[in-house]
Structures are given as C-alpha cells and as structure tokens.
Amino acid sequence: MSEEINNREIKYRIAEPRMYTSPNETKIYVNIAGVSIGPEEVVIQFGLVNADNPLESPSTTRVYMSPGHAKRLAAAMKMAIDQYEVAFGQIKDPSESLTTAGHEIFNKQ
C-alpha cells in the first residue's frame, strides 16, 4: 500500500497481529467445553471425556476472560470455522449428536 502526500510517496505495510508462544506452554486436546458468564468475566471450561466411560470425571481446564475478549474469541472462532468449511466441507451440526453426559459432567463439579 502507498499514499502520495505532498508529492512524496510514503509506503507502509499493515502487519498481521502475531501470537507468540512460550516453549513451556501446555498443549491439551479437549472434546467437550462449557461456558458460564458473569458481569465481569466469561469462563470457558474445557474437558476431555473418556469415550469408554463418559460419566467418569474428566480432566478440565478453565480459561477466564473479559466479555470483550470473549466476543473477539467468538469472532475469531467463527472466521476459523468458515475457513475450515471452505477448505474441507460443511461441518455436521454437533447438536444432532449431543448427549446429556457432557452436561452432567460439568454440572456436578
């Protein structure tokens, strides 16, 4: 991109924001998530449910964030899902195959 200002051309680049990761970061796989809200925060609880025994207590991780950050995360997730579906096809609606096991697990804690 460039603009001409007072007969001078100024070139500039808009950099994409980058997420820096720590070599000590923990990576986890999750297959269930729950969301709760309060006036000052949104809490996302992620878990890994054992398919052989879905009512067994899962390992869980909670992420706390401001409502503004949660809204930006929701927009980023929508954009990522839209890109995924363009590349790999429509994702089946997960609500068609949901059971109550996930709700029971998160609500008993």
C-alpha positions in Angstrom: 0.0 0.0 0.0 1.1 3.5 -0.6 -0.2 7.1 -0.5 1.1 10.2 -2.1 1.4 13.1 0.4 2.8 16.5 -0.7 4.3 14.9 -3.8 6.1 12.3 -1.8 5.2 8.7 -1.8 5.0 7.0 1.6 5.0 3.2 1.6 3.6 1.3 4.6 2.7 -2.2 5.5 -0.1 -3.3 7.8 1.3 -6.2 9.9 -1.0 -9.0 11.0 -1.1 -9.5 14.7 1.0 -12.4 15.8 0.6 -14.7 18.8 3.8 -15.6 20.5 4.1 -18.9 22.3 6.3 -19.9 25.1 8.5 -23.0 24.8 7.0 -24.1 28.1 3.3 -23.8 27.0 1.0 -26.7 27.7 -1.0 -28.1 24.8 -4.1 -30.1 25.5 -6.8 -31.9 23.5 -10.4 -31.4 24.5 -13.6 -32.9 23.3 -16.1 -31.0 25.5 -16.5 -27.4 26.6 -18.9 -25.4 28.7 -19.3 -21.7 29.1 -20.5 -19.6 32.0 -20.8 -15.9 32.3 -20.8 -13.2 35.0 -21.0 -9.4 34.8 -17.2 -9.1 34.6 -16.0 -12.3 33.1 -16.6 -15.2 30.8 -15.4 -18.7 31.9 -14.8 -21.4 29.4 -14.2 -24.9 30.9 -12.6 -27.4 28.6 -12.5 -31.1 29.3 -11.5 -34.4 28.0 -14.2 -37.1 28.4 -13.3 -40.7 28.2 -15.4 -42.3 25.5 -15.4 -45.7 27.3 -16.8 -44.1 30.5 -18.4 -40.7 29.7 -19.6 -40.2 33.3 -16.1 -40.5 34.7 -14.8 -37.2 35.9 -12.8 -35.6 33.0 -9.6 -33.7 33.3 -10.6 -30.0 32.9 -9.0 -26.6 32.3 -10.7 -23.3 32.9 -10.0 -20.1 31.0 -11.2 -16.8 32.4 -11.5 -13.7 30.2 -13.3 -10.4 29.9 -16.5 -10.2 27.9 -14.7 -8.1 25.3 -12.0 -10.8 24.8 -14.7 -13.5 24.7 -16.5 -11.6 21.9 -13.3 -11.3 19.9 -12.6 -15.0 20.5 -16.1 -15.9 19.2 -15.5 -13.8 16.1 -12.1 -15.5 15.5 -13.6 -19.0 16.0 -16.4 -18.2 13.5 -13.8 -17.0 11.0 -11.7 -20.1 11.5 -14.7 -22.4 11.1 -15.8 -20.6 8.0 -12.3 -21.1 6.5 -12.3 -24.7 7.6 -15.6 -25.3 5.8 -14.4 -23.7 2.6 -11.3 -25.9 2.6 -12.8 -29.2 3.9 -16.6 -29.0 3.6 -19.5 -28.4 5.9 -19.2 -29.4 9.5 -22.1 -31.5 10.7 -24.2 -29.8 13.4 -22.9 -31.3 16.6 -26.2 -30.6 18.4 -27.7 -33.5 16.4 -25.4 -36.0 18.3 -25.2 -34.4 21.7 -25.9 -36.5 24.8 -26.6 -35.3 28.3 -23.3 -36.8 29.5 -21.3 -33.7 29.0 -23.9 -31.5 30.8 -23.9 -34.0 33.8 -20.1 -33.9 34.0 -19.7 -30.2 34.1 -22.7 -29.6 36.3 -21.6 -32.0 39.1 -18.4 -30.1 39.8 
